């Protein structure tokens, strides 16, 4: 396997810039996920690594080799697409072996490689079947197996689970994690699903409008988002945002003030807000960091606010409550047994150790 390095890579289609000055270093044997909304440039970035799109500017390396002008077939990569793209008239064995036959490998080696991949993917008993005789998950495993038998330096995966139902996606995510561990593979994986990104990626590259927003571990991207877009895109339901101002009392007491409530900023964080005194700023808090009163005893630094329930979503073990505090709408995640009804009064508790602030103009994180 090998690392993948992108240096100032850009892609333009006429006057439209699809990817702008992307810099990424994907380490050897690392599983990296490119995530972002539709049209953000993540698939274009993947296709440039694969050689399916020409680079407008920049350099791409696989290992220590510059591959800008290397044809796709000579890049020693394997790609798994969103569609299974299996040959319907060929058996599972022949689908997996097709690329090896084109390369004129010995029959014994082809049989050994396909057999090994089939065992790894749980397909050993299905090698004689046609694709139409397989489930969606099994077909996707055949597509992955076709990539594995090539023994490439890098696996490129373009939304390979998006055609599966929810249960199969969960199963396939677990299988991909196991496969990555077993193969010790370098994987670049594209998805618009932030759950896939958080569960699969060792590091996550968040992309918007062709520009890299943040490239960190899933926990860092979630806990310390670099800007307002990342904070709102990663996490479900999305982070709550409230516009207001920073006020200062005395030498070291800072508060966030909006029309409907006031938050005293913890003292070990307040020095970061000096530049925003008497200026507008965006406050952020995730739904899972807003609690109901009975569950909040463990929170040491907190603020209780009086709200009114707009509606609720019951999803089993937990409930999402959509409330408003004055005119400010907030989403909170509470226990599944919460029975607060529409229009009822409801006290919410904000965990002050989990608050975020974002610059109103640059959108960059302040805290």
N, C-alpha and C positions, 0 to 999 in steps of 0.2 A: 504494500500500500504506500501512499505518499501524501504529502501535504498539498494543498491547493492555495495559491497566492494570487490575489487580484490587486493590481496596483493602478489606481486612478482610472478605472475602467468606465467608459461611457458608451452609450449606444443611441444613435439618432436615426429616425426614420423620416427622411426629408427634413422638415423644420420642427418635427416633434422629437423631444428628448425623452426617451423611454428609461434610460439609466444614466445617472449623473455622478461621475467621479466616485465610484464605489471602491473602497479599500477593505479587503478582507483577507485574513490569514486563517485557513482551516488546517488544523494540525493533523499530522499523521495519525490515523486510527480514530479521529474525532467524528462525532455525529453532530452536524450543524444544520439548523433549520432556518430557512429564509421564510419569513412570515410577513404578511401585510394584506391590505384589502385588494380586491380585484383591480387589475390595471396598474399596480404599483411598480412593476418592473422585476418582480422576483423570478418569474418564469423566463423572461428575457435574459436575466443574469445567468440562470442555469443553462440556457441554450447557448450562451456565449462560451461557457466552460466546456460544453459538449462539442462546440464547433459548428452548431447548426445555425448560428447567427454570427455574422462578422462583427468584429469590434470596431467601433468608430475611433476610439482613443484608448490608450492604456496598454497594460501588459497582463497576461495570464500565464502562470507557471503551474505545471504539475510536477511535483518533485523539484528538481533544480532546472528543469527544461522549459524554456520559453515555447509556448505552443500556439502563439497568435496565428501562424501560417501553417500549422500542422493539420492535415485533413482529419475529420472526426474518426475515421476508421483506424488511424494511427495514434490516437491519443490514449489508448489503453484505458478507456472508460466504458461503463455499461449504464444504460439509462432505462428506467422503469417509468412508463407513462401513466397518465390518468386512465386511459382506456387500456384494456388488457392486450389488445392487438395480437390475439392468438390466431393462428391459421385454423379455421374451423374443420378442414378436411384432414388435419394431421392429429395424431395421437399426442398425449402429454409428452411422451418420450421424444417424439420427432420435433415438437415445438421447442423443447428445451435444447435439443441437439442441433437445431437448424444452423445456428451461427457457427458452430464448431465444424459442421460438414462443409460450409462455405470456405472455411479456412483450411480444409483438407487435412484435418487431424486424423490420426489412425483410429480405426473403429474401436479398438480396445480402450484407447484413452477416452474417446467420446462416451462409451458405455460406462466407464469408471466415474467420469466427472458427473454425468447425469445421475447415476445411481447414488453418488455421494450427496449431491444437492437434493435429490428426492427424499433421502433419509432425513436430512436436516430439516426439510420443510414438511415432513409428514405426507409425502406424495408417493411413497414407494409402491403402494397398492393400487395407484391410479394411473400408472404409466401407459397402460394400453387403452385408456379411455379417450374419447373425443372431448373437446371443450364444452360442448352442449350437454354432456353428461355430468358436469361438475357444478358445484355451487359457486356463487360470486367470490367467496373467500378463497376457494380452491383455485379458481382461475387466476386470481391475483397472485397466489403463491406460485403458480406456474410462470407467470410473468417475472416474478422475482427470481425464480430458479433459472430462467433463461439468462438472466444477468449474472447470477452466481457462477454458472459453469464456465463463463469466459475468464474468470479469475482476474478481474481488472484491478488497476491501481485505485480507482475511485468509482463509487456508485453514485449516480445522479437520479433522484426520484422526484417526479413532478406530480404532486397531488395523487399518489397511487391509491389512496383509500377513499377518495371522494365519491366513488360510485357504489360504495358499500353501505348497507344500513347501519344504524347506530351500534347495534350489538356486535356486528362483524368488525366494525372499525375498532372497537375496544379490543377485541381478540387479536386483530392484526397489528395493533400498536404493540401489544405484548410480544407478539412473535417477532416483530422488527427489532425490538430491544434485545431479545434473546439472540437473534441472528447477528446483530452488530457485535454483541459480546463474543459470540462463537467465532465469527470470521475475523474479528479485529480489523474491521473495514473502515476506510475513510468514506463517509456518507455526507452528501449535500442533498437536503430534502426540502422541497417547496410545499407550502400549504397556506391557505387563508384561514385555517382553523387554529385559533390560539390555544385551544386545549391540546391539540396534537403537538404544537410547538413546545408547550410547557412540559408535556409528558415524555417526548421523544428526544429533544435536543439537549446535548451537553452544553452547547451555547446557542443562543437565539439571535439572529440578525433581523431586526425589525426595519422594514422598508416602507417608505411613503413617497409617492410621486417620483420614483426612481432614485431617491436619496436614502442612504443608510441613516437611520435615526438612533439606533443603539445596538451594540453587539456585546452581549454579556451572558452570564449564566441565567437560566430561567428564574431563579430566586432573586437575582439582582434586578433583572428587568421588571419583575413583579413588585419587589419591595422598594427599589430605588429607581423608578422610571426616570429617564433622562429628560423627558419633556412631556408636555400635556398630551400629545398624540399617543405616545407609548402608554402613558398612564390610563388613557381611556380605551385603548385597543386591547391591551392585555388585562384579562380579568373579566369575569362574567357573574353578575351584571357589571357594567362598567363603573368606573370611579365616579363619585358625585363631585361636581364642580360648582363653586359658588364665588361670584365676584364680590369684592369688598375692598376695604382699605386697612392699612396697618397704622395703628396709633401707638404712641410711646408716652409712658408716664414716668417721670423721674429719669434716672440714668439707665435703668435696665429692665423695665417692665414693658413688654410689648403685647399688643392685642390685635386680633383680627376682628374687624367690625363690618357687618353688613346691615341691611335694613332691619333684619328680623332677629339677629342674635349676635353675641359677642363671645370670642374665644380667647382666653388667656394662654399665650404661647409658653410652653415649658421653658424654664430659664436656660437650660443647656442648648437650646435651639435659637433663642431669640436674637443672638448677636448676628445671625445670618440675615436678619430682616432690617438692619439699620438703613440700608440704601433705599428701603421701600416705605419709610415713615411718611405718612400723609399722601401716599400714592396708591393707586389701584393695583390690586394683585388678585390672583385666582387661588382660592383655597380648595384643596381636594381631600376627600376621605372615601375609602372603599366601603361598599355595603357591609362587608364582613367585619368592619371595624366600628360599626354602629350597632349597639346592643339594646336589648330591652332591659328594663330596670332589674327584674328578678335574676338575670344572668350576669349582671355586671359587677357583682361584689368584689371580684378578683382584680378589677381595674383600679390602679392606684391614682392615676391622674386622669380625670374624666370631667365631662360636662353633660349635664342633663337638660334636655330641651323638651318643651311641650309641643306635640304635634297632633295632627289629625290624619287618619287613614283615608287615602283615596281608593285604593283597592289592594288586594293581596293575591299572590301566586303561591299555591300550595304544591310543593314538588316532592312530598314524602318526608324525608328526614329533616328538611328545613323549609322555611317559608320566606318569600320575599315580600316585604311590606313597602308599598309606595305611599309615603306620607308627605305632608307639607308642614313646615314650621313657619308660620306666617305665610309669606308668599314663596318661600324657598322650598322646592321639591327635593326630597331625599329618598334614596332607596336603601333599605336596611335588610340584612339577612338575619332572621331570628329562628328559634326552634320550630320544629314541625308541628308542635302542639299549640302554637299560638293561635288564638281564635279571635283576634281583633277584627271587627267587621268594618265595612265601609262607613265612613262618617264618624267613627268612634274616636275618642281622645286617646292618645298614645304617647307615653314618654319615651324618648330615645336617649341613649347614652353614647356619647362620642369618646372613643379612646384617644386621648391627647398625645399618646406616644406614637400614634400611627397617622398623624396629619401630614399633609403635603402642601407646598406652595409653589406656584408657577408664575413666572414673569408674564404680564399681560400682553406685552408686545412681542417678545422673542419666543414665548411659549416654553422656554427652558425651565428646568426644575431649579428652585431656590432651596427648598428643603424636601 
